[in-house]
């Protein structure tokens, strides 16, 4: 029977480090829960990997703290507070199991600020660049309402869902890029290594080659002899685009163009709608005022056109309008989402309805991504096949032309 090594916190707030024999890891977790212990980490005594759900992989020696680190910290401190531990004791436990590095230093500074009389939100805000404005406002609202552990648990869930959405979009981009790379490499190999093998044969024939063959040979020679020029042009274009996109006016125009693209524009709108609804719903659920929440939401949106639309909505709210009405007037957001928001306002359950909107569009994003990948794969394969077939046919045309002349 496997032997598992674990770290847990008992009801007195002390860290317990022991081993237990059990058929599997879930059995250990259930037994510890029955004993009233809060599990922090677990691994096989033989040296198995830590279970990410119950460990603190963010406790590393890296020089900076990522949002993934913040998410895991949030999950763990929420568990400790929900178990009834005081905030200071919870921070002490997290610091004690952290390795030397930036995470431990940040946690130590937070604890020192709290011991000095600061609120947790103020102590976190003092750690420049670590916690987002959304995070700080939610913690501040949780402290004011006496429900910090509940807010931190919701924050943890929010960050997990946001990460899942990012991972879905990232995964959607990886596969087409791999296909594109393979396609480009195949074409370059054909043009620069295979086609030149026939050039001497064509030159010896001393006859004019078909136009497609001349084009293929010219492109192959250009790639082989002037690749450095092409690479330089690509780098210049990338640098130019990066510089242009750093300017708000240009970025705004491009963001508007992206929203109008077939398929991709719809996907971008759904991703942003899911992010908007989940952020706004989570903030409202934790007592953050609507106008403040909208200003935070505006910062989380990556598309400037939609961010500007949210700014306009906030101005209309100041004039006494409801949320759904200016959202509909902007014309930038999915109508289904706006109608759901209107229902939420009418029933007095806006925060719950916003979370439902976010869940709906999370599912829509996954469905859209799967549909796009289903369409994109055969299209890219067909395109690659046509290009390769065109190169091969141009060579065959030249060979057939030479043979006809020979007879």
N, C-alpha and C positions, 0 to 999 in steps of 0.2 A: 504494500500500500504506500503511495507516495507520501513524502513528508514535506509539509509546507511551513515556511518561516513567515511570520507576520508581525506587523506593528499596529497597535490599536490604542485607543484612549479609553480608560475606564470611567466610571461615574464620578470619580474624584478628580478627574482631569489629568491623571498621570499616564505616561506612555508605557504600554506593556509590550515587551518584545519576547515572543515565545515561539515554539514550534508545535505543530499538530499533525497527526497522521489522519488522512481522510482519503476517500476514493477520488475526490476531485476538489477543485477550488471552490465551487459553489457550496459544497457541504461545509467547508471551513467557514465561509461567510455566514451561512445560516446559523451555525453553532455559536459564532461570536455574537451575532445579533441576539440570539436567545439569552446570552450571558450579559447583555446590556453593554457590550463593547462596541466602540465606533472604529471601524477598520480604516487604517490609513494606507497600508501597503501590504502586498502579499506576493510571495514568490516560492517556487519549489526549492527545497533545501539543497537539491542537487545542482542548483545554479540556473534555474529557469528564469525567463524574462519577467520583469515586473508587469503585473496587470495594470494597464494604463488607467483604468477607471478608478483604481484604488491606490494609486501611487502618486508621487509628486515628481514627474519627470522634468518639471520646469526648474527644479532646484539644481541648476547646473552652474558652471563657471564661466558662461558666456559673458561678454562685455555689455550686452544690452538685453532688455526684457521685451519679448514679443507679446502680441495680443494672445497668442496661444498660452504663454506663461500666465498671463493675467486671468485667462479663462479657467485654468486648472487651479490657480490660487483661489479664485472666487468659489469654485465648487467645493474645495476643501474647507475653507473658513466657514462657508454656509453650513456644512455638515457639523462642524465643531460647535457652532453657535446653536444650531437646532438641537444638539445633544445637551444643551443647557450650560455649556462652559462660558465663563465671562470672556469678553473680548480680549483682555490682556493675556489671559491664560491660553486662548486660542492662538494668538500671535506668538507667544512663547513656544508653543508646540511646533508651529510651522518653522520658526527660526531654528529650533533645535535639530530638526531633521533636514535642514537645508545645508548643502555644501557651501564652502566658501565661494563667494562670487557676488555678482550684482544683485541677484534676487535676495540673498541674505542681507545685504547692505540696505536695500530698499525696505525690507520688512523690519529691520532693526530701527531704521529712521522713523518709520510709521509708528512703531511701538513707543519710541521715545517721545514723539509728538503727542500721542494719546495720553501717555503718562504725565505729560506736561500740561494737560488740560484741554488739548485740542479735540475736536470731534474727529471721527474716523475719516469723514469726507474732507475736512481741512487738511488732515495729515496726508491723505492720498494726493490732494491737489498740490501739496508742497513738493511732491516727487515729479518734477517737470518731465512731460513727455511720456509718462507711463500709463496714466489713466485718461480715458477720453472724457469729454464734457458730458456725454450721455451717462457714462458710468458714475461720475461724481454727482450729478444731479439726482440719480436714482438712490445712491447711498445716502445723500443728504435728506431726501424725502423719507427714506426708511428710518433714519435716526429720529427725524422729527415726529414720525408717527409711531415710534416705539416698536417697529417691526423689521429691524435690520436683517435678522436671519431670513425672513420671508423674502425681502427684497433681494438679498444676495443669492438666494436660491433661484429666484426669477431671472436675475442677471445671468447666472450660470446657464440656465436653460436658453435664454436669449442668445448668448454668445455661441452656444453649441449649434443652435438652429442657423445662426448667421454663418458660421463656419461651414455647415453642411451645404448651405446655398452657394457659398464661394467655391467649395470643392466640386459641386455639380457643374458649375460654369467652367471651372478650370479643366475638369475632365473632358468637357465637350470640346475644348480648344486643343487639347493635347493630341488626340487621334488624327484630326485633319492635318495638323502640323507634321506629324510623322509621315502620313501619306504624301504630303506635299514634298517633304524632304527626300523620300525614296524616289518619287517621280522625277524631281529635279536632278538627283544624282544619276539616275538611269539615263536620262536624256543627255547629260553632260558627258558621261562615259561613252555613249554611242557617238556623239559628235566629235569628241576629242581623241578617242582611241580606236574606235571601230571604222568610222568613215575614212580617216586618213590612210588606212590599209589599202583602199581602192584607188586612191588618187594617182599613184604611179601607173596603174592599169589604164586609167582614163587618159592620162597624159600621153602614154605610148600610142593610144589609138589615134591621137591627133585630130579628133573630130569635135565639133561643138556638142556640148552636153545639153540635155534637156534642162529647161529653166529650173524646175524643182531641185534637180541635182546640183546645179550651180549655187542655188540658195543654201542648200544644206552644207556644201563644202565651204562656202564663204562664212557661214555662221560657225562651223567647226574650227576653221582657221582663226577667226576672230577670238573665239573662246580660248584657244590654245596659245595664241601669241599676245593677246591683249587682255588676259584675265585680270591683270593688276589694275587696268583702267576701269574695267567693269566693277571690280571690288571697290575701287575708290569712289566711283559714282554712287554705288549703293550706300557707302558710308556717309557720303555727302548728303544724300537724300534723307537718310535716317536722322542725321544731325539737324538738317533743316526742319524736318517734320517735328522733331523733339522741341526745337526752339519755338516753332510756330504754335505748338500745342501748349507751351508754357504761358502763352499770352491769352488772357481771358476772352478777348474778342474772337480770335481764331478758334480757340477751343469751343466756344459757344456755337460757332457756325458748323464745326465738325460734329458736335454732339447732336445738333439738329439734323444733320445729314444722316447720322447713324440711326436716328429714330425713324427715318423715312425709308431705310433699306428694307427690301422684301425679306421676310423671315427673321433676319437678324434684328431689325428694328422692333418687331413684336417681342422678341426674346429680351431685348434690353429693357423695354417698358415693363415687362412682367417681373424681371429681376429687381428693378428699382421700386416697383409697386410693392413687392413683397418686403423689401428692406424698409420702405417708408411706413407701411402698415404695422409691421412688427415693432419698429422703433417707437412709433407714436403710441401704439396700444400699450406697450410695456411702460412707457413713461406715464401715461394717463392712469394706468392701473395702480401706479405707485404714488399718486398724488401730485405729480408735476403739473402745473397750470398749462392749459392748452397752448397759449401763445409762446411760452417758454419752450414747450415740447416741440412746437413747429420750428422754432429757430434752431434747435438741436438737430431735428430731422433734416433740415436744409443742409447742415454741415455733413451729414452722413451720405447724401446722395452724390454719386460720382458724375452724373449727367447734368451739366450746367443749365440746360433748357428746363429740365424738371425741377432743379433747385430754384431757379428763378420763379417758376410757377408757384412753388410752395411759398416763396417770399411774397408774391402777389396775394396768395390766399390769406396769409397772416395779416396783410394790410386791410383786406376786406373784412376779416374778423373784427378788427379794431373799429370798423364802421358799423358793426352790429349784425353782420350776416352770420348764417350758420356755416358749418364746415363744408357740407356737401355742395351747397350752392356755388361758391367760388371755385371749388374743385371742378365742377361740371363746366363752368364758364371758361376755364383755362383750356379745356379741350386737349390736354396733354396726358390725361390719365384714363385708364380703361373704364368704360361706362359701368360695367358690372361692379367694379370695386366702389365707384362713387355711389351707386344705388344701394349697395350694402351698407356703406357709411351713413347714408341718409336714414336707412331703417334703424341703424344703431342709435342715431341721434333722437329719432322719434320715440324709441322705446327706452331711452335713458341708459343704454348699454353700449355706449360708443367704444369703450376700451375692449370689451369682449368681442364686439363685431370686428374691430380692427385686427385682432389676433386671428379671427376666422378668415378675414381677407388675406392675411399673410399666409396662413396655412393653405388656402385655396391657390394662391399664386406660387407658393413653393411647389405644390403638386403640378401646376401648369408649367412651370419652368422645367421640371424633370420630364414631363410629357413632351414638351416642345424640343428639348435637347435630344431625346430619344428619336423623335420623328426626324429631326434635322440630320442626325447621324445616319439614320436609315436611308435618307435620300442622298446624303453627301458621299457616302462610300461608293456606291455604284457610279455616281457622276464623275468622281475623281478617277476611279479605275478606268472608266470609259474614256475620259480625256487623255489619260496617260497612254492607253492603248492606241488611240488615234494618232497621237504625236509619234509614238514609236513606229506605228505602222506607216505613217507618212515618211519617216526617215528611211525605213527599209524599202518602201516602194520607190523612193527617189533613186536609190542605189540600183534597184532592179531595172528601173526604166533606162538608166545609163548603160547597164550591162546588155540589156536586150537591144538597145540602139547600136551598140558596138558590134554585136553578133550579126545584126541585120546588114550592117555595112560590110562585114567580112564575107558575107555570102552574096 
